[in-house]
Amino acid sequence: MHIILKENNERHVVLVSPIEDVDFKKLTVKRYFFNWKKLKDESSIFKLTLANSKDILGLIALVAHPEERIEIKLLAVSAENVGKNKQFDRIAGCLIAFAGREAIRKFQNYPALSLIPKTELKQSYIRKYGMIDAGWQLYLEDAPLLRLVKEYLS
Amino acid sequence: MSKKKVIEQYTRDEIAEAFVFPVKLSPKQQLEANIQLNNHRANRRAAMTGPEQLNLKLIQLKFRLEDYIDGENYNPQYTFGYFLELYLQLTDRKKKEFAADIQIHETQLSQILKNRREPNESLMIRLELHSNNTIPAIDWFKLLEKEKGHQLKTDKTLRDKESQYVKHSLQLV
């Protein structure tokens, strides 16, 4: 799994791992946009870091549902990686693909990944990640899910 | 930066490349959203073809194999033969059929499945090709390596036997 440093298009290997209690001190709203500690008890939170660094570049909060589905409750990249002047590309894609891999790993029959989008962002998620429109929710499963996982995790 | 400022400052595509915002639905909306999604998924599942299902199962096997290889724990049950047997089950191949698919003798395949014969690199490449590159040869190789690494680490008999050939071993504090 890799992200791309935009200034020279260099690939950097990244890791996604569960958040640790000590990390919460570093998760300021200024850099990570939300109070992540609030989600600690109701979801599983994972962090994305460069393989050789402890600096957190992105976060994702996931909830597993019994109908073989993992829901993305919240995702944010660090402040310096938002917009056209961002340092690294692909952070959110790697986190979403990681969530997809978790669904495939956890559920044996028909694993799926879903999110509830803000209405105005729906088409952007569909274009960027190949998500399927199911009304209120967007989701990925079978071939579109495997495509995303392959694109970002291989 | 607040959510409102993010929405003002960045384009929709830029936001989708950086965020999934929390969206709160009313209980009624949430129920409707779940029904919609379940119906949508049921329709897709009904339309799923055999090759699509097989593809999904193979990816699951690949992830299971890679999780085991990358993990720290050794499980004596998870041998080369064990994972190859799972592959045969998923692809719905009988031993005779599969041996013919990858052009090895059926006895050789049986011995590998029972862990009585060590697979060679050619076989691993053939497995990769048979899976249409879904499970790479390197995964099979690493699986065997993990098994052999564990044997090497824990083989006391071999250590006892080999110790007679080592003299003047280093004296360290």
Interface residues (C-beta under 8 A of the other chain):
Chain A: K30 F33 F34 I60 E67 R69 I72 K73 L74 L75 A76 V77 A79 N81 V82 G83 K84 K86 D89 I91 A92 G93 R101 I104 R105 Q108 Y110 P111 A112 S114 L115 I116 P117 K118 E120 L121 Q123 S124 Y125 R127 K128 Y129 I132 A134 G135 W136 Q137 Y139 E141 D142 A143 L146 V149
Chain B: M1 K3 V6 Q9 Y10 R12 D13 E14 I15 A16 E17 A18 F19 V20 F21 P22 V23 L25 Q29 E32 A33 Q36 L37 N38 H40 R41 R44 R45 M48 E52 N55 L56 I59 Q60 F63 R64 D67
